[in-house]
Amino acid sequence: MELGIDMFGDLASQSGEKLQSTGERLRQLMEEIKLMDEVGLDFFGIGEHHREEYAVSVPEIILAGAATITNNIKLGSAVSVLSSSDPVRLYQSFATIDQISNGRAELVAGRGSFIESFPLYGYDLDDYNELFDEKLALLVKINNENPITWKGKLRPALNHQLILPRATNDHLRIWVAVGGTPESVVRAASHGLPVVFAIIGGQPAQFKPLFDYYRAAYRQFGHDMRKFEVGLHMHAIFGEESQRMADEYFPSYSKQMDKVGKERGWPPYQRSQFDAGRRKEGALIIGDASEATDKILYVHEMFGLTRFSAHMDVGAPSHQSLMKSIEIYGTKIAPAVRAALKK
């Protein structure tokens, strides 16, 4: 199982609610990615957002920069909002990163958590489903064919066009991120693409039927089960002392959850939810190395994971806290998980 991290580039609130500067956060992010590589984590993903509280709107630029200061870690998006992007340009960008990094680039396509990119790039939300369906099919075709001839409804046709540059070995690793709908699972399975499920609340066990459904659909579409991959994304941060880590992190975590929740009509986030999420059956991995190791192994056994991703910067914990969390993940948690899986 691959073990890695994804982030959104959350900006910390300064005095008077003024946000941390984007430049400062991006420089910190590069230090964090470099450390991930040094401690032997398998992959890093960065999200695309078009909101004031996030530093990253173009993952490709961050990943290209990271490719020059790392040696082994895979570098991908988490996610690229495919519905409001052009698949041709997106493929070219990630193929370029793949060439710079000597084959370490990944593209994780999804609908995204927010909708700001649709009006920003001139797309109609009424086409929400059709945009993703059509663009995913085109992206897969670009990855598999060159030159390409294609015709759809929402983008100009392509007639024997060369898409350049090509990814290393003429193949780009593409994942699909899903939030939990059967339709999304079937769509990914039909293309034979690996899926990463985002579980950020409730109990992971509630998602077991969807994991099983994806596996069955992948098999039903006739894909090689030896190439089957499935990942899980959960909110996480690690410290030396479990309770202290939780107590220090709760204020910033709950503040971010309340900010998003207010926009979506959710009730205020409670400490009881946070504490319940930290239990073995919950959807948060916030604590020390031993607890984190046990919980990662727990979800691995439940779902048959090939990838686990810790979403580590929700609510903008300090750079110091993130560096410590990355160090613990790479030097204590990852070795313990890998050793247990070899038994």
Steps between C-alpha positions, in 0.01 A plus 500: 500500500626846408506755781489871429361843571271745330448866580289795385744775596279645775595853603524569871308787658727772636408774747169666422399209275750608234616198304858384475667613178477260208873523434589402856271197489632386163860518622403300808323248278818441301690428822229256603505315168880477512478345846237250382746382236787482747307287753393254229129564451359365175296788360383857544185664364397866492146627446358761263287773655394850404422640845674752722584251777708275272839579345483269198285549191736335250639170636718451195728791590550374855575150375745621237688689770491199732637276223827695507561459875394134545636170375257215561157612618209488254346842437135550416188711533240453772299579300507668160148630433460328166148635432628858468835415338597417144611134485753573225674774698475301822664197341778716351570662839525171685697335219748787535526440877544130427793576272662739751461248783606195298162329513371601845193705403140400565171666411211454741184618326186598688205735514652697789358599837383845388347661191696828458695370200185460288405869461868597515577303184164555331327168562132447576416309819199356318755293305663374822462127433540506124818709520675247721382198301612643167831641623600184684436294187711743297782502757517119495502499120784754490698281741451196280522643147713746303411658263139526607169541321205580725162672498281594796222744588668749731845547343619558142588182313853371448597369157820296486668736749833429665493552878851588614709450702422142591544364851799282579454158334199657322276435801381734775370355825140625538279452807139603561400650835145425613293619794267206528247460216447171312498690169852628562620152585357350182642779286853439628464123475381522140828669404708263713627790713607476864278680751579691818207537739482811718363419846491807722213423736294225657647152509714348223310172532198674348692518173572127478213431255639763260848350511352158429285645221803658335694175517208307348446759226870505413491124460170507307644743244769240429804679637805316627457461878878482536497873414219584742579794730288675761591779738359678804532865604444595867568809709810437712780659698753337732685604816712356778217519758153401383280708729720805477494476119121479502455789741734726305350414162128513580456883492643544149337182368155589632532856371560374146218245524266775620603730214415239240199376697344846522498523121334159474251526783676267742462546876804627694777244535514357852790368708298181547508444121874553499556256786271241341690533172826425680375164627593185312170493312509872410621689193781704662857388563623756751741378765831327556689254282361188668138608461555605140669172411216296648234704321671492160530121532134487606376676185744308283354171621145630462534618140798318350675830431793545267542866608439704814509880491515720811345842434720693737443876481127547565454828684863605451694345788838667544789422269689369802214262585481378141874439480486300824196306376676416172810387689294271726309361202813419302728377780257323734155437348595399147771252608263344754217465245732353237645252748153388610385449141801276427403254774 
